[in-house]
């Protein structure tokens, strides 16, 4: 790979990391705690839906960019000696990182296509009835836990990246 291609891959990889991990941090540390202090309303449900419609495509695009640029960086690294060749600290860190990314993808898919639609429907129904319900509270708790888990995994992946860079 030419050096300009590798530099572009590094730049895109870092930009996609900022979008994905930054979005998880915003959700886990800012949005969820702020909304949990209030009684849910129809406006909250619409607000969350608007945020999700804007962020989900960016998150999935970032994930795609991370996969493509990460694989190109990995194949250009002198420590890379083949698929599942675990020969040094770098390969252990990269394998661990990829396994955690797989877990994060599963959690994100669950949030995007299972949990968030249920949560949106529940919040709209609850706001229309002007009453709380245990289902919405449970879904909110699941959403918050899975977002925090993905954030923690993302931070661990960043640490594994640091290990791989210095190995």
URVENSUL-V13669 format. One record per run of one state. SS is the DSSP state (~ for helix, > for strand, _ for the rest). FROM is the first residue (numbers start at 0). TO is the last residue. Records with the same first field share a line. If there is no record, write none. Layout:
BEGIN
SS = FROM-TO  FROM-TO
END
This chain:
BEGIN
_ = 0-1  36-40  76-87  129-132  166-166
~ = 2-35  41-75  88-128  133-165
END
